[in-house]
Structure formats: structure tokens, C-alpha cells
Amino acid sequence: MADSDNTTTLPFVTRRRVLAGTVAATTAWTLEGNAFAGEARMTNVPPDPALALWREWETTHKLTERLCRKQQRLETRLVSNVGFPCATVCLPEGEDVTVHSIEALNEVLGKRPDTADLREKAEADLAAHKARWDTAAEEGGYAAALRAEREAANRAQDLMQALSTTPATSVAGVAGKLDAVLREGEAWVECSEFPWPQIRSALSDLVRIAQQTTDDEPPAPGGLAPVSARNGLRAGWPRNGGLLD
């Protein structure tokens, strides 16, 4: 039985994002939390709005990844139990073609008057199979997982848009912007195509400069942290002093 190469689009199945391939070199950034917040309060340094948005974006991004993995597991089970909705059309020429949508069926049959009966049967078969899929998707939790993933992904996109239009007031905020771009935009881990190596290099430079600045700077009078730390250079840098955990 032959499958039509251009008839396997499944508009009701998830638009799968290859989230595993968008993870950039920067991972698991640890904020200094209460200590940094206390310093900011003592010195009246306003928080960086871009860094705050990055924190919220990262949380939502991670949630989206978890939900994506969950719905993919459920989808795999659903495909195994029910199969992707489809219909098999036996053309007058004797060839069997499997289609997964009405659009694909129209492409296969065209407007030929001698295929009216074939079209009617294929449409009925496709509708019946999709009804079985929809029922199993609701009962098995796949539909709910898919909805949750889409909602989280939409929220992450909104936060990314807000982050891109929010001026950063600290080096950490700038680094957060670059981190988000890498993790959303790279086609695969350590992608070598322009501009991803250049962005990774710029992010690495920011981390190094900020760490050198705070490491070399003497304590401020009165036992306070260095001025650069109180202005947000430390907040949000990765663990272990580098880009990788």
C-alpha cells in the first residue's frame, strides 16, 4: 500500500516543537535570591525589569518543555492504540493511497467525477477514525496535555516578546536576553550556523566580564557588597562560575 508523500499533514495533532534541540549552552541559572534582594533594598537599587522578565520566561520555558515531553509520551501511546486518523483510498488505477485529511483527499482525487463514491467512503472512514482518536485523546489525557502545552508555549512567547522590548538595566539583564534568544532560537545544541556561535560568544563574554568585575572589586564601605554586585552583575549568573553546570 502506498502512502502519498504530501498527504500526511495532521492539522489536529500537535505542532511539535523540538524543544530538546533549542537548549543553549547556558543552563540552570541560579539567582542569589534573598541576599541580593536585601542588598538592593538597602541601597535603593531598583530591580532590573529585563532580569525579572527573564526569570519568569525561564520558568515558563521549562514548564513548556515538561508539558511537551508529557504530551509526546501520551501521543505515542495514542498512536500505538488508535493510530493517526486516516483513510485508505483505492484509486481506479489500482493504487492504494493513505490520506490523513480532507485536503489530502482532495489532492489525491481532484475533481474527477468517477471518484464520487470513493470520496464519500474515504470521508466517512476519516471522520470515524478521527472520532475514535478524539475520544481516546480526551480519555487518555492527551488532549488536556496538548492544551496545557500550547497555553504554556503561548505564555512563553508573550514573555519573550516583552523581554525583547524591555530595556535591561544590568549586565545580568542583557545576559538573560541573550540566553532566552539562544534557548528559543537555536536549531540544535551548539548550532554552528550564524548567528548562534556569535551570540554564545557574546553571552560568555558578559558572564566573564561580570565575574571579573565583582571578583576584583573591593568591598564597599560599611561591609556592603561591591557596587557592581549591588547593581545586578551577580544576579542570575550560572552555577560553578561558568556557562555550563
C-alpha positions as CSV (number, residue, x, y, z in Angstrom):
1,M,0.0,0.0,0.0
2,A,1.5,3.4,-1.0
3,D,1.4,6.5,1.1
4,S,1.1,9.8,-0.6
5,D,4.2,11.9,0.3
6,N,2.2,15.1,0.6
7,T,-0.9,13.8,2.4
8,T,0.4,13.1,5.9
9,T,-0.1,16.5,7.4
10,L,-2.1,16.2,10.7
11,P,-3.6,19.6,11.5
12,F,-5.3,18.3,14.6
13,V,-2.1,16.7,16.0
14,T,0.4,18.8,18.0
15,R,2.7,21.2,16.2
16,R,5.6,19.5,17.7
17,R,8.4,21.9,18.8
18,V,11.8,20.2,19.0
19,L,12.4,21.7,22.4
20,A,15.3,19.4,23.2
21,G,17.1,21.0,20.3
22,T,16.7,24.6,21.5
23,V,18.6,24.2,24.7
24,A,21.5,26.5,24.5
25,A,24.9,26.3,26.3
26,T,23.6,28.3,29.3
27,T,21.6,26.2,31.7
28,A,20.2,26.3,35.3
29,W,21.0,29.8,36.2
30,T,20.9,30.3,40.0
31,L,19.8,33.7,41.4
32,E,21.2,35.0,44.6
33,G,17.6,35.4,45.9
34,N,17.2,36.9,49.3
35,A,20.7,38.1,49.8
36,F,20.7,40.1,46.6
37,A,17.2,41.3,47.2
38,G,18.3,42.5,50.7
39,E,21.3,44.4,49.2
40,A,19.0,46.0,46.6
41,R,16.6,47.2,49.3
42,M,19.5,48.6,51.4
43,T,21.0,50.6,48.6
44,N,17.7,51.6,46.9
45,V,18.8,50.0,43.7
46,P,15.7,49.3,41.6
47,P,15.4,45.7,40.2
48,D,16.2,45.1,36.6
49,P,12.9,44.7,34.8
50,A,14.5,42.6,32.0
51,L,16.0,40.2,34.5
52,A,12.7,39.8,36.2
53,L,11.1,39.0,32.9
54,W,13.8,36.6,32.1
55,R,13.2,34.7,35.4
56,E,9.5,34.4,34.5
57,W,10.3,33.4,30.9
58,E,12.7,30.7,32.1
59,T,10.2,29.2,34.5
60,T,7.6,29.2,31.7
61,H,10.0,27.8,29.2
62,K,10.9,24.9,31.5
63,L,7.2,24.2,32.1
64,T,6.6,24.1,28.3
65,E,9.4,21.6,27.9
66,R,8.0,19.3,30.6
67,L,4.5,19.5,29.1
68,C,5.8,18.9,25.7
69,R,7.5,15.7,26.8
70,K,4.4,14.6,28.6
71,Q,2.1,15.1,25.6
72,Q,4.6,13.4,23.3
73,R,4.6,10.3,25.6
74,L,0.8,10.3,25.6
75,E,0.7,10.9,21.9
76,T,3.0,7.9,21.3
77,R,0.7,5.8,23.3
78,L,-2.4,7.1,21.5
79,V,-0.8,6.4,18.1
80,S,0.0,2.9,19.2
81,N,-3.5,2.2,20.4
82,V,-5.6,4.1,17.9
83,G,-3.3,5.2,15.1
84,F,-3.3,8.6,13.4
85,P,-6.7,9.3,11.8
86,C,-6.5,8.2,8.2
87,A,-8.4,6.6,5.3
88,T,-7.2,4.4,2.5
89,V,-8.4,5.2,-1.0
90,C,-8.2,2.5,-3.7
91,L,-7.8,4.5,-6.9
92,P,-9.4,3.4,-10.2
93,E,-5.8,2.7,-11.4
94,G,-5.5,0.1,-8.7
95,E,-3.2,2.0,-6.4
96,D,-3.9,2.3,-2.6
97,V,-3.2,5.7,-1.1
98,T,-3.5,6.6,2.6
99,V,-4.6,10.1,3.4
100,H,-4.8,11.9,6.7
101,S,-7.0,14.9,6.0
102,I,-9.8,16.1,3.7
103,E,-7.2,18.4,2.0
104,A,-5.0,15.4,1.2
105,L,-8.0,13.5,-0.1
106,N,-8.9,16.4,-2.4
107,E,-5.3,16.4,-3.8
108,V,-5.5,12.7,-4.4
109,L,-8.9,12.6,-6.1
110,G,-9.0,16.0,-7.6
111,K,-12.4,16.8,-9.3
112,R,-12.7,13.5,-11.2
113,P,-16.4,12.6,-11.5
114,D,-15.7,8.9,-11.4
115,T,-14.4,9.1,-7.8
116,A,-17.5,10.4,-6.1
117,D,-18.2,7.1,-4.3
118,L,-14.5,6.8,-3.3
119,R,-14.6,10.3,-1.9
120,E,-17.8,9.6,0.1
121,K,-16.4,6.4,1.6
122,A,-13.0,8.0,2.4
123,E,-14.6,11.0,4.1
124,A,-16.7,8.7,6.2
125,D,-13.7,6.5,7.2
126,L,-11.6,9.5,8.0
127,A,-14.3,11.1,10.2
128,A,-14.9,7.8,12.0
129,H,-11.2,7.3,12.7
130,K,-10.8,10.9,13.9
131,A,-13.8,10.5,16.2
132,R,-12.1,7.4,17.8
133,W,-8.9,9.5,18.1
134,D,-10.6,12.4,19.7
135,T,-12.4,10.2,22.2
136,A,-9.2,8.3,23.2
137,A,-7.3,11.6,23.4
138,E,-9.7,13.0,25.9
139,E,-10.0,9.8,27.9
140,G,-6.2,9.2,28.0
141,G,-5.3,12.8,29.0
142,Y,-3.5,13.6,25.7
143,A,-5.9,16.4,24.7
144,A,-5.6,18.1,28.1
145,A,-1.8,17.8,28.0
146,L,-1.7,19.3,24.5
147,R,-3.9,22.2,25.6
148,A,-1.7,22.8,28.6
149,E,1.5,22.7,26.5
150,R,0.1,25.2,24.0
151,E,-1.0,27.6,26.7
152,A,2.5,27.5,28.3
153,A,4.1,27.9,24.9
154,N,1.9,30.9,24.1
155,R,2.8,32.4,27.5
156,A,6.5,31.9,26.9
157,Q,6.2,33.6,23.5
158,D,4.4,36.6,25.1
159,L,7.2,36.8,27.7
160,M,9.8,36.6,25.1
161,Q,8.2,39.5,23.2
162,A,8.0,41.5,26.4
163,L,11.6,40.7,27.2
164,S,12.8,41.8,23.7
165,T,11.2,45.2,24.2
166,T,12.2,45.8,27.8
167,P,15.5,47.8,28.3
168,A,17.9,46.0,30.6
169,T,19.5,48.0,33.4
170,S,22.2,45.4,34.4
171,V,24.7,43.2,32.7
172,A,22.7,40.2,34.0
173,G,19.6,41.5,32.3
174,V,21.4,41.7,29.0
175,A,22.8,38.2,29.5
176,G,19.3,37.0,30.3
177,K,18.1,38.4,27.0
178,L,20.8,36.6,25.1
179,D,20.2,33.4,27.0
180,A,16.5,33.4,26.0
181,V,17.3,34.0,22.4
182,L,19.7,31.1,22.3
183,R,17.4,28.7,24.0
184,E,14.5,29.6,21.8
185,G,16.3,30.1,18.5
186,E,19.0,27.6,18.1
187,A,18.1,24.8,15.7
188,W,20.1,22.3,17.7
189,V,22.5,22.3,20.7
190,E,25.8,24.0,19.8
191,C,24.5,25.0,16.4
192,S,27.4,26.2,14.3
193,E,25.4,28.4,11.9
194,F,25.3,32.2,12.1
195,P,24.5,33.9,14.4
196,W,24.4,31.3,17.2
197,P,28.1,30.9,17.8
198,Q,28.5,34.7,17.9
199,I,25.6,35.0,20.4
200,R,27.1,32.3,22.6
201,S,30.4,34.1,22.5
202,A,28.8,37.4,23.5
203,L,27.0,35.8,26.4
204,S,30.2,34.1,27.6
205,D,32.0,37.4,27.4
206,L,29.3,39.1,29.5
207,V,29.5,36.4,32.2
208,R,33.3,36.5,32.3
209,I,33.4,40.3,32.5
210,A,30.8,40.5,35.2
211,Q,32.5,37.8,37.3
212,Q,35.9,39.5,36.9
213,T,34.4,42.9,37.9
214,T,32.9,41.6,41.1
215,D,35.8,39.3,42.0
216,D,38.3,42.2,41.6
217,E,36.3,44.9,43.2
218,P,37.0,45.6,46.9
219,P,34.1,45.6,49.4
220,A,32.2,48.8,49.7
221,P,32.4,50.9,52.9
222,G,30.4,49.7,55.8
223,G,30.7,46.0,54.8
224,L,28.3,46.2,51.9
225,A,28.8,44.1,48.8
226,P,30.7,45.6,45.9
227,V,28.8,48.2,44.0
228,S,28.7,46.0,40.8
229,A,27.1,43.2,42.8
230,R,24.5,45.6,44.2
231,N,23.7,46.8,40.7
232,G,22.8,43.4,39.4
233,L,26.0,42.0,37.9
234,R,25.9,38.9,40.1
235,A,22.2,38.2,39.9
236,G,21.4,35.4,37.6
237,W,24.8,34.0,36.7
238,P,25.3,30.3,36.3
239,R,26.4,28.0,39.0
240,N,30.1,26.9,39.2
241,G,31.3,30.1,37.7
242,G,30.7,29.2,34.1
243,L,28.1,28.8,31.4
244,L,27.6,25.1,32.0
245,D,26.6,23.3,35.1
